[in-house]
Each structure stands twice: as C-alpha cells, then as structure tokens.
Amino acid sequence: MTPSRSTRRAALTAAALTAGAASALAVLPSAAADQPLRLTTVAVPDRNTDLDLGEPGPSAGDTQVFLDDVQRNGRTVGSSAGSCTIVTLSESRLVGACTATVTLPEGSLTVQGAFDEDPAVGPTSFVWAVTGGTGRYTGAAGEVTGTLRPGTDTIDLEVRLR
C-alpha cells in the first residue's frame, strides 16, 4: 500500500516538529548544565518547505527544510535552521534523520538524531544528541528529550548537557 500525499505531509510535518524541538537548546545557561532544563517550543509551519526528492509521492529521500523561532517562556530568543529526511516510509513505519543548528547572539548549538514511529499514530517523543556548539556553547555535548503534544505543534523539552 502506497502512503498518501496527506501521509507524506504528516510525515514531513512530524519530522519538522521533531527537529524544531532542538531549537530550544540554546537558552540553557552554563550554570544549569548539571540540571535538566524544561522548555516548550512551537513550530512555525509557514517557514517549512517540503521537497519531494525520492520517488514521486511520499518516499525515502523526501526532505523538509525548516526555520523555526527559538522561544523561552513565550519570548523569541533566536532561531533554529535544519532539515529532516525520510529514510523509510510505509503504512506502519516512518524513520527519518534530522539535523539542526540553533543560532543565538551568544553562539550556536548543533543537534542531530533519528526518529522511528508509526505514521498512523504520529510522533510522540525522541531523544537526540547535542553534537557541538560555538561561542558560549563551545564544546557542548549531551542530549535533548522531546515530547510532542498530540494534535498540536507544541513540544515539551528536557535538555541535559554534560
């Protein structure tokens, strides 16, 4: 059974929501590195671009490119730019890989990870690596856990740096 166009859109939207979550990392103060930081971010769908790069229709290789606002306590403090690519897609499984760079006046953070979900259920959570940073975040490492709120573009995050 071939996934529908709406499945592809949902898959790429799920990928962007997941990737957008990484954007909140950059507001972590260095003094709080030993404690988790809990944040919420909201995707900015009108700044997402879906690219049908694989077989026509939803398929491996399709990519979503995004530019999201980074928010803390409802205030925009920077941006997150990145992409998510579908690795495999069927009626029962969606696997993708994402990277993002979070940019703020005091530096940037890079994050990356994969997700594996049931497209009929949609995204629920992910754990990704913090792979580096610049400026104030030079040498950053750790992980971010994101929990997506069903039916919304909202992601609750817990960031742990080591």
C-alpha positions as CSV (number, residue, x, y, z in Angstrom):
1,M,0.0,0.0,0.0
2,T,1.5,3.4,-1.0
3,P,1.3,6.2,1.6
4,S,-1.0,9.0,0.5
5,R,0.0,12.7,-0.1
6,S,-1.5,13.5,3.3
7,T,0.6,10.8,4.9
8,R,3.7,12.3,3.3
9,R,2.7,15.8,4.5
10,A,2.1,14.4,8.0
11,A,5.4,12.6,7.9
12,L,7.4,15.7,6.9
13,T,5.4,17.8,9.4
14,A,6.3,15.3,12.1
15,A,9.9,15.5,11.1
16,A,9.9,19.2,11.2
17,L,8.1,19.3,14.6
18,T,10.7,16.9,15.9
19,A,13.6,18.9,14.5
20,G,12.1,22.2,15.7
21,A,12.3,20.9,19.2
22,A,16.1,21.2,19.1
23,S,15.8,24.9,18.8
24,A,15.1,25.5,22.4
25,L,18.5,24.1,23.5
26,A,20.4,27.4,23.0
27,V,18.8,29.1,26.0
28,L,20.5,26.7,28.5
29,P,22.7,28.8,30.9
30,S,26.1,27.2,31.5
31,A,25.5,27.2,35.3
32,A,22.5,24.8,34.8
33,A,24.4,22.1,32.9
34,D,24.0,19.6,35.7
35,Q,20.2,20.1,35.9
36,P,17.7,19.4,33.2
37,L,16.1,22.4,31.5
38,R,12.5,22.1,30.7
39,L,11.2,24.2,27.8
40,T,8.4,24.3,25.3
41,T,8.7,25.2,21.6
42,V,6.1,25.8,18.9
43,A,6.9,25.0,15.3
44,V,6.5,27.7,12.6
45,P,4.8,25.8,9.8
46,D,4.8,28.6,7.2
47,R,8.6,28.6,7.2
48,N,8.8,24.8,6.3
49,T,9.5,23.6,2.8
50,D,8.6,20.1,1.7
51,L,10.9,18.6,-1.0
52,D,9.7,15.6,-2.9
53,L,13.2,14.2,-3.7
54,G,12.7,10.5,-3.8
55,E,10.2,8.5,-5.8
56,P,7.1,10.7,-6.7
57,G,4.9,11.0,-3.7
58,P,5.9,10.1,-0.1
59,S,9.1,8.1,-0.1
60,A,12.7,7.8,1.2
61,G,14.7,10.9,0.4
62,D,11.8,13.4,0.8
63,T,13.0,16.2,3.0
64,Q,11.6,19.1,5.0
65,V,13.7,22.2,5.4
66,F,12.7,24.5,8.3
67,L,13.4,27.7,10.1
68,D,11.8,27.9,13.5
69,D,11.8,30.5,16.2
70,V,13.5,29.6,19.4
71,Q,11.3,30.5,22.4
72,R,11.7,30.5,26.1
73,N,8.7,31.5,28.3
74,G,6.8,32.6,25.2
75,R,9.6,35.0,24.1
76,T,11.6,34.5,20.9
77,V,15.3,34.4,21.7
78,G,16.8,33.0,18.4
79,S,16.2,30.6,15.5
80,S,16.7,27.0,14.6
81,A,17.5,26.0,11.0
82,G,17.7,22.5,9.7
83,S,16.2,19.6,7.8
84,C,14.7,16.2,8.3
85,T,14.9,13.4,5.6
86,I,12.7,10.4,5.4
87,V,14.8,7.2,5.4
88,T,11.9,4.8,5.1
89,L,8.1,5.1,4.9
90,S,5.4,2.5,4.9
91,E,1.9,2.3,6.2
92,S,3.2,1.1,9.6
93,R,6.7,2.7,9.9
94,L,8.3,6.1,9.4
95,V,12.0,6.5,10.0
96,G,13.8,9.8,9.5
97,A,17.0,11.6,10.3
98,C,17.3,15.3,11.3
99,T,19.9,17.9,11.9
100,A,19.5,21.4,13.2
101,T,21.6,24.4,14.1
102,V,20.3,26.8,16.8
103,T,21.6,30.3,16.5
104,L,21.6,33.0,19.2
105,P,23.6,36.2,19.7
106,E,25.9,34.3,22.2
107,G,26.6,31.3,20.0
108,S,25.1,28.2,18.4
109,L,24.3,24.6,19.2
110,T,24.1,21.7,16.8
111,V,21.8,18.7,17.3
112,Q,21.1,15.6,15.4
113,G,19.1,12.4,15.7
114,A,16.7,9.9,14.2
115,F,13.1,9.1,14.8
116,D,11.2,5.8,14.3
117,E,7.4,5.9,14.5
118,D,4.0,4.6,13.3
119,P,2.7,7.1,10.8
120,A,-0.9,6.3,11.8
121,V,-0.1,7.4,15.4
122,G,2.2,10.2,14.6
123,P,5.2,11.4,16.5
124,T,5.2,11.1,20.3
125,S,8.8,11.6,21.5
126,F,12.5,11.5,20.6
127,V,16.0,11.6,22.2
128,W,18.7,13.3,20.1
129,A,22.4,14.2,20.7
130,V,23.7,17.7,21.2
131,T,26.8,17.4,19.0
132,G,28.6,20.7,19.5
133,G,28.4,24.5,19.7
134,T,30.1,27.8,19.1
135,G,30.6,30.9,21.2
136,R,29.2,30.4,24.7
137,Y,28.3,26.8,23.8
138,T,31.7,25.7,22.5
139,G,32.3,22.1,23.4
140,A,28.6,21.4,24.2
141,A,27.5,17.8,24.4
142,G,24.6,16.0,25.9
143,E,21.1,15.1,24.8
144,V,17.6,16.5,24.4
145,T,14.4,14.6,25.0
146,G,11.3,15.9,23.3
147,T,7.7,15.0,23.9
148,L,5.2,16.1,21.3
149,R,1.7,17.2,22.5
150,P,-0.9,15.3,20.4
151,G,-2.8,17.4,17.9
152,T,-0.6,20.5,18.3
153,D,2.7,22.0,17.1
154,T,4.0,22.1,20.7
155,I,6.9,20.1,22.0
156,D,8.0,19.9,25.6
157,L,11.7,19.5,26.0
158,E,14.2,18.4,28.6
159,V,17.8,19.3,27.8
160,R,20.7,17.7,29.6
161,L,24.3,18.9,28.9
162,R,27.3,17.2,30.3
